[in-house]
Amino acid sequence: MGIKTGRGKLKQRCDACQKKNHNRLARESAKRHYKSVVRKYTCATCNNEFEQMGRGKLRKTCPECKEKSATSNTLDNNVKNMELLQALIEEKENEDNLDALMWEGMQ
């Protein structure tokens, strides 16, 4: 490479590759010191206490309640859409009936 380090030795890597290598080594060494953590949380919907492994964000709802709410939302949306369509169909039929009555009155 031709560039010398602060101690006078030649550099073996460019700055970008050196940073990548340093980050990789730091990640690998941090994994050795990692201890899994078990934490308890209470579900917001069913108020039961559960345990969560790892160091991520603490959950607010248990997986069962989360799954229930996701499926119920889609069902509610489908029901609402069907009700809206039925209302529109009935409205259109009422308009057609009014038009027919109007034409009968003209004859």
Biopython code that builds the backbone (N, CA, C, O; Angstrom):
import numpy as np
from Bio.PDB.StructureBuilder import StructureBuilder

atoms = [
    (1, "MET", "N", (0.820, -1.188, 0.000)),
    (1, "MET", "CA", (0.000, 0.000, 0.000)),
    (1, "MET", "C", (0.865, 1.254, 0.000)),
    (1, "MET", "O", (0.468, 2.271, -0.570)),
    (2, "GLY", "N", (2.015, 1.205, 0.614)),
    (2, "GLY", "CA", (2.908, 2.345, 0.594)),
    (2, "GLY", "C", (2.663, 3.356, 1.689)),
    (2, "GLY", "O", (3.489, 4.250, 1.870)),
    (3, "ILE", "N", (1.570, 3.266, 2.432)),
    (3, "ILE", "CA", (1.277, 4.218, 3.501)),
    (3, "ILE", "C", (1.761, 3.608, 4.813)),
    (3, "ILE", "O", (1.558, 2.423, 5.077)),
    (4, "LYS", "N", (2.409, 4.449, 5.636)),
    (4, "LYS", "CA", (2.934, 3.949, 6.895)),
    (4, "LYS", "C", (1.986, 4.266, 8.045)),
    (4, "LYS", "O", (1.237, 5.242, 8.006)),
    (5, "THR", "N", (2.037, 3.428, 9.057)),
    (5, "THR", "CA", (1.256, 3.671, 10.262)),
    (5, "THR", "C", (2.008, 4.667, 11.133)),
    (5, "THR", "O", (3.080, 5.140, 10.757)),
    (6, "GLY", "N", (1.453, 4.984, 12.286)),
    (6, "GLY", "CA", (2.101, 5.922, 13.205)),
    (6, "GLY", "C", (3.406, 5.396, 13.762)),
    (6, "GLY", "O", (4.259, 6.182, 14.174)),
    (7, "ARG", "N", (3.583, 4.081, 13.784)),
    (7, "ARG", "CA", (4.801, 3.487, 14.329)),
    (7, "ARG", "C", (5.845, 3.215, 13.244)),
    (7, "ARG", "O", (6.921, 2.691, 13.533)),
    (8, "GLY", "N", (5.530, 3.569, 12.010)),
    (8, "GLY", "CA", (6.507, 3.415, 10.947)),
    (8, "GLY", "C", (6.349, 2.155, 10.119)),
    (8, "GLY", "O", (7.043, 2.001, 9.114)),
    (9, "LYS", "N", (5.457, 1.241, 10.504)),
    (9, "LYS", "CA", (5.235, 0.032, 9.712)),
    (9, "LYS", "C", (4.320, 0.354, 8.536)),
    (9, "LYS", "O", (3.574, 1.332, 8.566)),
    (10, "LEU", "N", (4.385, -0.473, 7.510)),
    (10, "LEU", "CA", (3.490, -0.289, 6.377)),
    (10, "LEU", "C", (2.094, -0.794, 6.738)),
    (10, "LEU", "O", (1.940, -1.812, 7.413)),
    (11, "LYS", "N", (1.076, -0.055, 6.270)),
    (11, "LYS", "CA", (-0.309, -0.462, 6.514)),
    (11, "LYS", "C", (-0.632, -1.682, 5.675)),
    (11, "LYS", "O", (-0.186, -1.800, 4.534)),
    (12, "GLN", "N", (-1.413, -2.593, 6.250)),
    (12, "GLN", "CA", (-1.807, -3.793, 5.519)),
    (12, "GLN", "C", (-3.184, -3.639, 4.888)),
    (12, "GLN", "O", (-3.506, -4.344, 3.931)),
    (13, "ARG", "N", (-4.004, -2.724, 5.410)),
    (13, "ARG", "CA", (-5.365, -2.527, 4.903)),
    (13, "ARG", "C", (-5.627, -1.042, 4.684)),
    (13, "ARG", "O", (-4.994, -0.186, 5.302)),
    (14, "CYS", "N", (-6.586, -0.751, 3.781)),
    (14, "CYS", "CA", (-7.023, 0.635, 3.613)),
    (14, "CYS", "C", (-7.915, 1.006, 4.801)),
    (14, "CYS", "O", (-8.303, 0.137, 5.582)),
    (15, "ASP", "N", (-8.239, 2.295, 4.939)),
    (15, "ASP", "CA", (-9.003, 2.762, 6.102)),
    (15, "ASP", "C", (-10.383, 2.115, 6.184)),
    (15, "ASP", "O", (-10.821, 1.734, 7.269)),
    (16, "ALA", "N", (-11.077, 1.985, 5.042)),
    (16, "ALA", "CA", (-12.423, 1.403, 5.042)),
    (16, "ALA", "C", (-12.372, -0.069, 5.461)),
    (16, "ALA", "O", (-13.180, -0.511, 6.277)),
    (17, "CYS", "N", (-11.425, -0.824, 4.903)),
    (17, "CYS", "CA", (-11.309, -2.245, 5.245)),
    (17, "CYS", "C", (-10.874, -2.412, 6.695)),
    (17, "CYS", "O", (-11.313, -3.344, 7.369)),
    (18, "GLN", "N", (-10.021, -1.522, 7.179)),
    (18, "GLN", "CA", (-9.573, -1.584, 8.567)),
    (18, "GLN", "C", (-10.752, -1.393, 9.519)),
    (18, "GLN", "O", (-10.867, -2.090, 10.527)),
    (19, "LYS", "N", (-11.630, -0.434, 9.184)),
    (19, "LYS", "CA", (-12.802, -0.176, 10.034)),
    (19, "LYS", "C", (-13.742, -1.382, 10.027)),
    (19, "LYS", "O", (-14.251, -1.778, 11.076)),
    (20, "LYS", "N", (-13.978, -1.972, 8.837)),
    (20, "LYS", "CA", (-14.831, -3.162, 8.744)),
    (20, "LYS", "C", (-14.264, -4.306, 9.580)),
    (20, "LYS", "O", (-14.997, -4.975, 10.309)),
    (21, "ASN", "N", (-12.948, -4.526, 9.469)),
    (21, "ASN", "CA", (-12.301, -5.610, 10.203)),
    (21, "ASN", "C", (-12.388, -5.365, 11.708)),
    (21, "ASN", "O", (-12.647, -6.293, 12.474)),
    (22, "HIS", "N", (-12.178, -4.141, 12.127)),
    (22, "HIS", "CA", (-12.256, -3.796, 13.551)),
    (22, "HIS", "C", (-13.668, -4.050, 14.083)),
    (22, "HIS", "O", (-13.832, -4.611, 15.167)),
    (23, "ASN", "N", (-14.687, -3.638, 13.321)),
    (23, "ASN", "CA", (-16.072, -3.849, 13.742)),
    (23, "ASN", "C", (-16.407, -5.341, 13.829)),
    (23, "ASN", "O", (-17.105, -5.767, 14.749)),
    (24, "ARG", "N", (-15.913, -6.127, 12.881)),
    (24, "ARG", "CA", (-16.162, -7.570, 12.894)),
    (24, "ARG", "C", (-15.540, -8.214, 14.130)),
    (24, "ARG", "O", (-16.173, -9.028, 14.802)),
    (25, "LEU", "N", (-14.286, -7.839, 14.425)),
    (25, "LEU", "CA", (-13.617, -8.395, 15.598)),
    (25, "LEU", "C", (-14.325, -7.984, 16.885)),
    (25, "LEU", "O", (-14.438, -8.784, 17.814)),
    (26, "ALA", "N", (-14.802, -6.739, 16.943)),
    (26, "ALA", "CA", (-15.509, -6.260, 18.133)),
    (26, "ALA", "C", (-16.811, -7.026, 18.327)),
    (26, "ALA", "O", (-17.157, -7.378, 19.454)),
    (27, "ARG", "N", (-17.545, -7.290, 17.230)),
    (27, "ARG", "CA", (-18.793, -8.064, 17.314)),
    (27, "ARG", "C", (-18.528, -9.469, 17.842)),
    (27, "ARG", "O", (-19.240, -9.957, 18.720)),
    (28, "GLU", "N", (-17.495, -10.115, 17.296)),
    (28, "GLU", "CA", (-17.185, -11.483, 17.708)),
    (28, "GLU", "C", (-16.763, -11.542, 19.169)),
    (28, "GLU", "O", (-17.140, -12.471, 19.883)),
    (29, "SER", "N", (-15.988, -10.565, 19.619)),
    (29, "SER", "CA", (-15.553, -10.589, 21.017)),
    (29, "SER", "C", (-16.711, -10.262, 21.953)),
    (29, "SER", "O", (-16.747, -10.760, 23.078)),
    (30, "ALA", "N", (-17.661, -9.432, 21.510)),
    (30, "ALA", "CA", (-18.811, -9.098, 22.352)),
    (30, "ALA", "C", (-19.721, -10.307, 22.526)),
    (30, "ALA", "O", (-20.358, -10.450, 23.569)),
    (31, "LYS", "N", (-19.793, -11.181, 21.522)),
    (31, "LYS", "CA", (-20.637, -12.372, 21.616)),
    (31, "LYS", "C", (-20.171, -13.296, 22.738)),
    (31, "LYS", "O", (-20.989, -13.975, 23.359)),
    (32, "ARG", "N", (-18.872, -13.329, 23.001)),
    (32, "ARG", "CA", (-18.356, -14.198, 24.059)),
    (32, "ARG", "C", (-18.799, -13.724, 25.441)),
    (32, "ARG", "O", (-18.955, -14.534, 26.355)),
    (33, "HIS", "N", (-19.001, -12.416, 25.598)),
    (33, "HIS", "CA", (-19.384, -11.861, 26.898)),
    (33, "HIS", "C", (-20.890, -11.781, 27.072)),
    (33, "HIS", "O", (-21.364, -11.370, 28.131)),
    (34, "TYR", "N", (-21.645, -12.160, 26.067)),
    (34, "TYR", "CA", (-23.101, -12.039, 26.115)),
    (34, "TYR", "C", (-23.693, -13.115, 27.008)),
    (34, "TYR", "O", (-23.368, -14.295, 26.877)),
    (35, "LYS", "N", (-24.560, -12.700, 27.913)),
    (35, "LYS", "CA", (-25.303, -13.640, 28.749)),
    (35, "LYS", "C", (-26.777, -13.397, 28.484)),
    (35, "LYS", "O", (-27.248, -12.262, 28.564)),
    (36, "SER", "N", (-27.511, -14.467, 28.167)),
    (36, "SER", "CA", (-28.925, -14.280, 27.865)),
    (36, "SER", "C", (-29.662, -13.875, 29.139)),
    (36, "SER", "O", (-29.378, -14.383, 30.224)),
    (37, "VAL", "N", (-30.601, -12.962, 28.991)),
    (37, "VAL", "CA", (-31.346, -12.416, 30.114)),
    (37, "VAL", "C", (-32.787, -12.892, 30.009)),
    (37, "VAL", "O", (-33.362, -12.899, 28.921)),
    (38, "VAL", "N", (-33.366, -13.287, 31.122)),
    (38, "VAL", "CA", (-34.777, -13.671, 31.163)),
    (38, "VAL", "C", (-35.506, -12.599, 31.957)),
    (38, "VAL", "O", (-35.195, -12.358, 33.123)),
    (39, "ARG", "N", (-36.488, -11.953, 31.312)),
    (39, "ARG", "CA", (-37.256, -10.894, 31.978)),
    (39, "ARG", "C", (-38.727, -11.240, 31.944)),
    (39, "ARG", "O", (-39.191, -11.953, 31.054)),
    (40, "LYS", "N", (-39.459, -10.726, 32.924)),
    (40, "LYS", "CA", (-40.897, -10.979, 33.010)),
    (40, "LYS", "C", (-41.660, -9.742, 32.565)),
    (40, "LYS", "O", (-41.253, -8.613, 32.838)),
    (41, "TYR", "N", (-42.771, -9.971, 31.873)),
    (41, "TYR", "CA", (-43.648, -8.877, 31.471)),
    (41, "TYR", "C", (-45.089, -9.324, 31.615)),
    (41, "TYR", "O", (-45.385, -10.518, 31.555)),
    (42, "THR", "N", (-45.985, -8.366, 31.803)),
    (42, "THR", "CA", (-47.410, -8.686, 31.893)),
    (42, "THR", "C", (-48.086, -8.235, 30.608)),
    (42, "THR", "O", (-47.838, -7.138, 30.107)),
    (43, "CYS", "N", (-48.935, -9.090, 30.091)),
    (43, "CYS", "CA", (-49.655, -8.803, 28.852)),
    (43, "CYS", "C", (-50.691, -7.715, 29.122)),
    (43, "CYS", "O", (-51.382, -7.750, 30.140)),
    (44, "ALA", "N", (-50.797, -6.761, 28.218)),
    (44, "ALA", "CA", (-51.723, -5.642, 28.400)),
    (44, "ALA", "C", (-53.176, -6.071, 28.214)),
    (44, "ALA", "O", (-54.072, -5.441, 28.775)),
    (45, "THR", "N", (-53.431, -7.130, 27.438)),
    (45, "THR", "CA", (-54.818, -7.528, 27.180)),
    (45, "THR", "C", (-55.314, -8.593, 28.153)),
    (45, "THR", "O", (-56.424, -8.482, 28.671)),
    (46, "CYS", "N", (-54.505, -9.629, 28.410)),
    (46, "CYS", "CA", (-54.986, -10.714, 29.282)),
    (46, "CYS", "C", (-54.424, -10.631, 30.702)),
    (46, "CYS", "O", (-54.824, -11.420, 31.557)),
    (47, "ASN", "N", (-53.516, -9.706, 30.974)),
    (47, "ASN", "CA", (-52.917, -9.468, 32.299)),
    (47, "ASN", "C", (-52.235, -10.701, 32.892)),
    (47, "ASN", "O", (-52.153, -10.825, 34.114)),
    (48, "ASN", "N", (-51.753, -11.602, 32.064)),
    (48, "ASN", "CA", (-50.970, -12.744, 32.539)),
    (48, "ASN", "C", (-49.495, -12.391, 32.480)),
    (48, "ASN", "O", (-49.089, -11.535, 31.694)),
    (49, "GLU", "N", (-48.691, -13.049, 33.308)),
    (49, "GLU", "CA", (-47.262, -12.765, 33.348)),
    (49, "GLU", "C", (-46.520, -13.786, 32.488)),
    (49, "GLU", "O", (-46.777, -14.986, 32.579)),
    (50, "PHE", "N", (-45.593, -13.300, 31.649)),
    (50, "PHE", "CA", (-44.814, -14.151, 30.753)),
    (50, "PHE", "C", (-43.335, -13.823, 30.900)),
    (50, "PHE", "O", (-42.967, -12.785, 31.451)),
    (51, "GLU", "N", (-42.490, -14.726, 30.397)),
    (51, "GLU", "CA", (-41.048, -14.497, 30.403)),
    (51, "GLU", "C", (-40.572, -14.265, 28.981)),
    (51, "GLU", "O", (-41.078, -14.855, 28.027)),
    (52, "GLN", "N", (-39.578, -13.381, 28.867)),
    (52, "GLN", "CA", (-39.002, -13.063, 27.561)),
    (52, "GLN", "C", (-37.500, -13.263, 27.647)),
    (52, "GLN", "O", (-36.858, -12.781, 28.580)),
    (53, "MET", "N", (-36.934, -13.977, 26.669)),
    (53, "MET", "CA", (-35.494, -14.215, 26.628)),
    (53, "MET", "C", (-34.834, -13.143, 25.771)),
    (53, "MET", "O", (-35.453, -12.623, 24.842)),
    (54, "GLY", "N", (-33.602, -12.815, 26.069)),
    (54, "GLY", "CA", (-32.834, -11.895, 25.254)),
    (54, "GLY", "C", (-32.858, -10.480, 25.784)),
    (54, "GLY", "O", (-33.472, -10.192, 26.811)),
    (55, "ARG", "N", (-32.175, -9.597, 25.063)),
    (55, "ARG", "CA", (-32.014, -8.227, 25.521)),
    (55, "ARG", "C", (-32.784, -7.221, 24.677)),
    (55, "ARG", "O", (-32.517, -6.022, 24.756)),
    (56, "GLY", "N", (-33.733, -7.684, 23.870)),
    (56, "GLY", "CA", (-34.510, -6.770, 23.033)),
    (56, "GLY", "C", (-35.515, -5.978, 23.838)),
    (56, "GLY", "O", (-35.540, -6.047, 25.067)),
    (57, "LYS", "N", (-36.349, -5.221, 23.134)),
    (57, "LYS", "CA", (-37.405, -4.448, 23.790)),
    (57, "LYS", "C", (-38.360, -5.373, 24.520)),
    (57, "LYS", "O", (-38.664, -6.462, 24.034)),
    (58, "LEU", "N", (-38.831, -4.952, 25.674)),
    (58, "LEU", "CA", (-39.769, -5.755, 26.441)),
    (58, "LEU", "C", (-41.139, -5.707, 25.769)),
    (58, "LEU", "O", (-41.628, -4.633, 25.419)),
    (59, "ARG", "N", (-41.754, -6.876, 25.591)),
    (59, "ARG", "CA", (-43.048, -6.948, 24.915)),
    (59, "ARG", "C", (-44.145, -6.341, 25.768)),
    (59, "ARG", "O", (-44.015, -6.246, 26.988)),
    (60, "LYS", "N", (-45.233, -5.929, 25.117)),
    (60, "LYS", "CA", (-46.404, -5.412, 25.822)),
    (60, "LYS", "C", (-47.543, -6.416, 25.796)),
    (60, "LYS", "O", (-48.342, -6.474, 26.730)),
    (61, "THR", "N", (-47.625, -7.213, 24.727)),
    (61, "THR", "CA", (-48.680, -8.222, 24.625)),
    (61, "THR", "C", (-48.042, -9.573, 24.331)),
    (61, "THR", "O", (-46.987, -9.658, 23.703)),
    (62, "CYS", "N", (-48.702, -10.624, 24.797)),
    (62, "CYS", "CA", (-48.192, -11.972, 24.545)),
    (62, "CYS", "C", (-48.469, -12.341, 23.083)),
    (62, "CYS", "O", (-49.354, -11.754, 22.460)),
    (63, "PRO", "N", (-47.725, -13.303, 22.529)),
    (63, "PRO", "CA", (-47.919, -13.675, 21.122)),
    (63, "PRO", "C", (-49.336, -14.146, 20.807)),
    (63, "PRO", "O", (-49.838, -13.898, 19.711)),
    (64, "GLU", "N", (-49.993, -14.829, 21.764)),
    (64, "GLU", "CA", (-51.354, -15.318, 21.519)),
    (64, "GLU", "C", (-52.322, -14.158, 21.338)),
    (64, "GLU", "O", (-53.124, -14.156, 20.405)),
    (65, "CYS", "N", (-52.250, -13.171, 22.230)),
    (65, "CYS", "CA", (-53.155, -12.016, 22.136)),
    (65, "CYS", "C", (-52.850, -11.191, 20.889)),
    (65, "CYS", "O", (-53.756, -10.649, 20.256)),
    (66, "LYS", "N", (-51.577, -11.104, 20.546)),
    (66, "LYS", "CA", (-51.191, -10.347, 19.356)),
    (66, "LYS", "C", (-51.769, -11.005, 18.108)),
    (66, "LYS", "O", (-52.248, -10.322, 17.203)),
    (67, "GLU", "N", (-51.723, -12.336, 18.064)),
    (67, "GLU", "CA", (-52.270, -13.074, 16.922)),
    (67, "GLU", "C", (-53.785, -12.917, 16.854)),
    (67, "GLU", "O", (-54.352, -12.748, 15.774)),
    (68, "LYS", "N", (-54.437, -12.975, 18.016)),
    (68, "LYS", "CA", (-55.892, -12.812, 18.053)),
    (68, "LYS", "C", (-56.298, -11.445, 17.530)),
    (68, "LYS", "O", (-57.237, -11.331, 16.743)),
    (69, "SER", "N", (-55.591, -10.402, 17.967)),
    (69, "SER", "CA", (-55.964, -9.047, 17.546)),
    (69, "SER", "C", (-55.724, -8.849, 16.056)),
    (69, "SER", "O", (-56.489, -8.144, 15.398)),
    (70, "ALA", "N", (-54.674, -9.460, 15.514)),
    (70, "ALA", "CA", (-54.387, -9.318, 14.085)),
    (70, "ALA", "C", (-55.471, -9.987, 13.250)),
    (70, "ALA", "O", (-55.906, -9.431, 12.241)),
    (71, "THR", "N", (-55.913, -11.173, 13.657)),
    (71, "THR", "CA", (-56.940, -11.868, 12.880)),
    (71, "THR", "C", (-58.297, -11.210, 13.054)),
    (71, "THR", "O", (-59.081, -11.159, 12.106)),
    (72, "SER", "N", (-58.592, -10.704, 14.248)),
    (72, "SER", "CA", (-59.895, -10.069, 14.461)),
    (72, "SER", "C", (-60.000, -8.772, 13.669)),
    (72, "SER", "O", (-61.083, -8.426, 13.198)),
    (73, "ASN", "N", (-58.888, -8.048, 13.515)),
    (73, "ASN", "CA", (-58.921, -6.813, 12.731)),
    (73, "ASN", "C", (-59.276, -7.098, 11.282)),
    (73, "ASN", "O", (-60.059, -6.360, 10.684)),
    (74, "THR", "N", (-58.719, -8.146, 10.714)),
    (74, "THR", "CA", (-59.017, -8.447, 9.314)),
    (74, "THR", "C", (-60.464, -8.887, 9.167)),
    (74, "THR", "O", (-61.120, -8.531, 8.188)),
    (75, "LEU", "N", (-60.975, -9.662, 10.132)),
    (75, "LEU", "CA", (-62.373, -10.086, 10.062)),
    (75, "LEU", "C", (-63.306, -8.899, 10.209)),
    (75, "LEU", "O", (-64.301, -8.798, 9.491)),
    (76, "ASP", "N", (-62.992, -7.991, 11.139)),
    (76, "ASP", "CA", (-63.816, -6.801, 11.325)),
    (76, "ASP", "C", (-63.847, -5.968, 10.050)),
    (76, "ASP", "O", (-64.898, -5.465, 9.655)),
    (77, "ASN", "N", (-62.687, -5.824, 9.408)),
    (77, "ASN", "CA", (-62.625, -5.048, 8.170)),
    (77, "ASN", "C", (-63.476, -5.699, 7.087)),
    (77, "ASN", "O", (-64.175, -5.001, 6.353)),
    (78, "ASN", "N", (-63.429, -7.028, 6.976)),
    (78, "ASN", "CA", (-64.229, -7.723, 5.967)),
    (78, "ASN", "C", (-65.714, -7.545, 6.236)),
    (78, "ASN", "O", (-66.489, -7.313, 5.308)),
    (79, "VAL", "N", (-66.119, -7.651, 7.503)),
    (79, "VAL", "CA", (-67.529, -7.493, 7.858)),
    (79, "VAL", "C", (-67.985, -6.072, 7.550)),
    (79, "VAL", "O", (-69.072, -5.869, 7.009)),
    (80, "LYS", "N", (-67.161, -5.095, 7.893)),
    (80, "LYS", "CA", (-67.517, -3.694, 7.632)),
    (80, "LYS", "C", (-67.656, -3.441, 6.133)),
    (80, "LYS", "O", (-68.572, -2.745, 5.697)),
    (81, "ASN", "N", (-66.746, -4.007, 5.353)),
    (81, "ASN", "CA", (-66.812, -3.834, 3.901)),
    (81, "ASN", "C", (-68.078, -4.464, 3.328)),
    (81, "ASN", "O", (-68.722, -3.886, 2.453)),
    (82, "MET", "N", (-68.430, -5.645, 3.820)),
    (82, "MET", "CA", (-69.642, -6.311, 3.336)),
    (82, "MET", "C", (-70.887, -5.499, 3.694)),
    (82, "MET", "O", (-71.798, -5.371, 2.876)),
    (83, "GLU", "N", (-70.932, -4.950, 4.911)),
    (83, "GLU", "CA", (-72.076, -4.131, 5.318)),
    (83, "GLU", "C", (-72.188, -2.890, 4.439)),
    (83, "GLU", "O", (-73.289, -2.502, 4.047)),
    (84, "LEU", "N", (-71.062, -2.274, 4.132)),
    (84, "LEU", "CA", (-71.054, -1.086, 3.280)),
    (84, "LEU", "C", (-71.570, -1.428, 1.886)),
    (84, "LEU", "O", (-72.368, -0.685, 1.315)),
    (85, "LEU", "N", (-71.115, -2.553, 1.340)),
    (85, "LEU", "CA", (-71.570, -2.962, 0.011)),
    (85, "LEU", "C", (-73.067, -3.251, 0.001)),
    (85, "LEU", "O", (-73.763, -2.878, -0.943)),
    (86, "GLN", "N", (-73.568, -3.912, 1.040)),
    (86, "GLN", "CA", (-75.003, -4.193, 1.126)),
    (86, "GLN", "C", (-75.806, -2.893, 1.175)),
    (86, "GLN", "O", (-76.842, -2.772, 0.522)),
    (87, "ALA", "N", (-75.323, -1.926, 1.950)),
    (87, "ALA", "CA", (-76.020, -0.642, 2.055)),
    (87, "ALA", "C", (-76.044, 0.071, 0.706)),
    (87, "ALA", "O", (-77.061, 0.655, 0.333)),
    (88, "LEU", "N", (-74.930, 0.027, -0.028)),
    (88, "LEU", "CA", (-74.874, 0.665, -1.343)),
    (88, "LEU", "C", (-75.818, -0.016, -2.331)),
    (88, "LEU", "O", (-76.469, 0.653, -3.133)),
    (89, "ILE", "N", (-75.892, -1.344, -2.273)),
    (89, "ILE", "CA", (-76.782, -2.081, -3.176)),
    (89, "ILE", "C", (-78.236, -1.723, -2.892)),
    (89, "ILE", "O", (-79.013, -1.486, -3.818)),
    (90, "GLU", "N", (-78.607, -1.684, -1.606)),
    (90, "GLU", "CA", (-79.982, -1.329, -1.241)),
    (90, "GLU", "C", (-80.319, 0.096, -1.672)),
    (90, "GLU", "O", (-81.425, 0.368, -2.139)),
    (91, "GLU", "N", (-79.362, 0.994, -1.513)),
    (91, "GLU", "CA", (-79.573, 2.392, -1.912)),
    (91, "GLU", "C", (-79.810, 2.487, -3.417)),
    (91, "GLU", "O", (-80.687, 3.225, -3.867)),
    (92, "LYS", "N", (-79.031, 1.743, -4.188)),
    (92, "LYS", "CA", (-79.172, 1.747, -5.643)),
    (92, "LYS", "C", (-80.536, 1.173, -6.051)),
    (92, "LYS", "O", (-81.182, 1.696, -6.959)),
    (93, "GLU", "N", (-80.973, 0.096, -5.379)),
    (93, "GLU", "CA", (-82.281, -0.488, -5.697)),
    (93, "GLU", "C", (-83.404, 0.493, -5.387)),
    (93, "GLU", "O", (-84.372, 0.581, -6.143)),
    (94, "ASN", "N", (-83.289, 1.228, -4.292)),
    (94, "ASN", "CA", (-84.300, 2.231, -3.944)),
    (94, "ASN", "C", (-84.374, 3.331, -5.003)),
    (94, "ASN", "O", (-85.459, 3.793, -5.353)),
    (95, "GLU", "N", (-83.208, 3.748, -5.508)),
    (95, "GLU", "CA", (-83.185, 4.772, -6.562)),
    (95, "GLU", "C", (-83.858, 4.249, -7.826)),
    (95, "GLU", "O", (-84.610, 4.977, -8.475)),
    (96, "ASP", "N", (-83.591, 2.987, -8.181)),
    (96, "ASP", "CA", (-84.204, 2.396, -9.371)),
    (96, "ASP", "C", (-85.726, 2.325, -9.217)),
    (96, "ASP", "O", (-86.466, 2.588, -10.164)),
    (97, "ASN", "N", (-86.182, 1.966, -8.013)),
    (97, "ASN", "CA", (-87.629, 1.913, -7.762)),
    (97, "ASN", "C", (-88.260, 3.295, -7.905)),
    (97, "ASN", "O", (-89.351, 3.422, -8.461)),
    (98, "LEU", "N", (-87.587, 4.322, -7.410)),
    (98, "LEU", "CA", (-88.105, 5.687, -7.528)),
    (98, "LEU", "C", (-88.189, 6.114, -8.990)),
    (98, "LEU", "O", (-89.156, 6.755, -9.402)),
    (99, "ASP", "N", (-87.168, 5.755, -9.772)),
    (99, "ASP", "CA", (-87.171, 6.096, -11.200)),
    (99, "ASP", "C", (-88.331, 5.407, -11.913)),
    (99, "ASP", "O", (-88.993, 6.015, -12.754)),
    (100, "ALA", "N", (-88.579, 4.147, -11.582)),
    (100, "ALA", "CA", (-89.673, 3.404, -12.211)),
    (100, "ALA", "C", (-91.015, 4.031, -11.849)),
    (100, "ALA", "O", (-91.886, 4.167, -12.708)),
    (101, "LEU", "N", (-91.187, 4.412, -10.589)),
    (101, "LEU", "CA", (-92.435, 5.051, -10.164)),
    (101, "LEU", "C", (-92.638, 6.392, -10.868)),
    (101, "LEU", "O", (-93.762, 6.749, -11.222)),
    (102, "MET", "N", (-91.559, 7.126, -11.067)),
    (102, "MET", "CA", (-91.653, 8.426, -11.727)),
    (102, "MET", "C", (-92.110, 8.256, -13.181)),
    (102, "MET", "O", (-92.949, 9.022, -13.654)),
    (103, "TRP", "N", (-91.565, 7.258, -13.896)),
    (103, "TRP", "CA", (-91.938, 7.029, -15.280)),
    (103, "TRP", "C", (-93.383, 6.546, -15.386)),
    (103, "TRP", "O", (-94.092, 6.899, -16.329)),
    (104, "GLU", "N", (-93.815, 5.745, -14.426)),
    (104, "GLU", "CA", (-95.204, 5.283, -14.445)),
    (104, "GLU", "C", (-96.163, 6.450, -14.265)),
    (104, "GLU", "O", (-97.233, 6.480, -14.874)),
    (105, "GLY", "N", (-95.790, 7.393, -13.447)),
    (105, "GLY", "CA", (-96.638, 8.563, -13.220)),
    (105, "GLY", "C", (-96.743, 9.440, -14.447)),
    (105, "GLY", "O", (-97.756, 10.118, -14.617)),
    (106, "MET", "N", (-95.748, 9.457, -15.307)),
    (106, "MET", "CA", (-95.756, 10.291, -16.506)),
    (106, "MET", "C", (-96.647, 9.700, -17.588)),
    (106, "MET", "O", (-97.149, 10.439, -18.436)),
    (107, "GLN", "N", (-96.854, 8.403, -17.582)),
    (107, "GLN", "CA", (-97.628, 7.785, -18.660)),
    (107, "GLN", "C", (-99.085, 7.916, -18.470)),
    (107, "GLN", "O", (-99.860, 7.442, -19.301)),
]
sb = StructureBuilder()
sb.init_structure("model")
sb.init_model(0)
sb.init_chain("A")
sb.init_seg("    ")
for serial, (resi, resn, name, xyz) in enumerate(atoms, 1):
    if name == "N":
        sb.init_residue(resn, " ", resi, " ")
    sb.init_atom(name, np.array(xyz, "f"), 0.0, 1.0, " ", f" {name:<3s}", serial, name[0])
structure = sb.get_structure()
